[in-house]
Amino acid sequence: MTPVTYMTPAAEPANERKSFANGYVFGAPVQKLGWFASLLSGLASGVIAFFFGTFLGIVGILVWNGRGHAVDFSLSYRMVGLPLGILVMVTALAYLGTFWFKRVLRKG
């Protein structure tokens, strides 16, 4: 019986690296997403950033109130979570939208 040999992938050329500028996010090829997948990914990243920012805002206000201050917890939504969620969503939609728009222009 012949032993199993494993092929190692050849080194990627310098212009084919999986980087953020070449349309890869954590190794996923986002430059090939359709308009609906791009829209869904952009909205999902905004929602995730909103909840993460709100969590950090609540923890920050909790620490601040523990030191003797009196700050309303609703500020975590309005001053931290909402601006961060909107910023991340707009940035993600612009980034993903440029790839989709470039691909549509190349096809047409």
URJO-V761776 format. One record per pair of residues at least 12 apart in sequence whose C-alpha atoms are under 8 Angstrom apart, sorted by the first residue. I is the first residue (numbers start at 0). J is the second residue. D is the distance in whole Angstrom. If there is no record, write none. Layout:
BEGIN
((I | J | D) (I | J | D))
END
This chain:
BEGIN
((22 | 98 | 8) (29 | 95 | 7) (30 | 95 | 7) (30 | 98 | 5) (30 | 99 | 7) (31 | 98 | 8) (31 | 99 | 7) (32 | 99 | 7) (33 | 99 | 7) (34 | 96 | 8) (34 | 99 | 7) (37 | 92 | 7) (37 | 95 | 6) (37 | 96 | 7) (37 | 99 | 8) (38 | 92 | 7) (40 | 91 | 8) (41 | 88 | 5) (41 | 89 | 8) (41 | 91 | 5) (41 | 92 | 5) (41 | 95 | 7) (42 | 88 | 6) (42 | 92 | 8) (43 | 88 | 8) (44 | 84 | 8) (44 | 87 | 7) (44 | 88 | 6) (44 | 91 | 7) (45 | 83 | 8) (45 | 84 | 5) (45 | 85 | 6) (45 | 86 | 8) (45 | 87 | 5) (45 | 88 | 4) (45 | 89 | 8) (45 | 91 | 8) (46 | 84 | 6) (46 | 88 | 8) (47 | 84 | 7) (48 | 80 | 7) (48 | 83 | 6) (48 | 84 | 5) (48 | 87 | 7) (49 | 80 | 5) (49 | 81 | 6) (49 | 82 | 8) (49 | 83 | 6) (49 | 84 | 4) (49 | 85 | 8) (50 | 80 | 6) (50 | 84 | 8) (51 | 80 | 7) (52 | 75 | 8) (52 | 79 | 6) (52 | 80 | 4) (52 | 81 | 8) (52 | 83 | 6) (52 | 84 | 7) (53 | 75 | 5) (53 | 76 | 5) (53 | 79 | 6) (53 | 80 | 4) (53 | 81 | 8) (54 | 75 | 8) (54 | 80 | 8) (55 | 75 | 8) (56 | 74 | 8) (56 | 75 | 4) (56 | 76 | 7) (56 | 79 | 6) (56 | 80 | 7) (57 | 72 | 6) (57 | 75 | 6) (60 | 72 | 7) (60 | 75 | 7))
END
